[in-house]
């Protein structure tokens, strides 16, 4: 079965980030989006640890240990970029100043509920960070995730079984199999991996899907 690579998912998300947008890229897979933003498109990347105006990842050997994102990965700073206090960063997130945030997920429900900080397992270390603030503070929430777990279980579900990060907060889901919009009627399939049929996608998805 054909699946989108992680680079392809990140590139697809980058296509939907508009000129002049203020965007937070969450820890993990979402950070890859920075590497695919068109050079001629002005986008202001925000990091919750106190950065605005991040660029793509630095070339190997050009990393600056004092310039990192919230996931402790080395980043670059574009001309005009700024550093500020952690509290100011969260004020931006909570104050509705971000146009888009891109987050990873353990589960997303058909209503757009998001679970991305804790699986509920006894040995799991809860680490919500700023995910709740982002999920509720950003004007739009995009999710990047594999369509299934390593065990083959669907991450796109009727109802989340893990502790929630936010309720009805997700607008669009990007997986290695499809792009899905969260609508009032349910999950609308916008795009599918090459060669994949709607019935095959539905068979791999717990939540019911709507065809365009």
Buried (B, 14 or more C-beta within 10 A) or exposed (E): EEBBEEEBBBBBBBEBBEEEBBBBBBBBBBBBBBEBBEEEEEBBBBBBBBBBBBBBBBEEEEBEEEBBBBBEBBBBBBEEBEBEEEEEBBBBBBEEBBBBBBBBBBBBBBBBBBBBBBBEEEEEEEEEBBBBBBBBBBEBBBBBBBBBEEEEEBBBBEEBEBBBBBBEBBBBBBBBBBBBBBEEEBBBBEBBBEEBEBEBBBEBBBBEBBEE
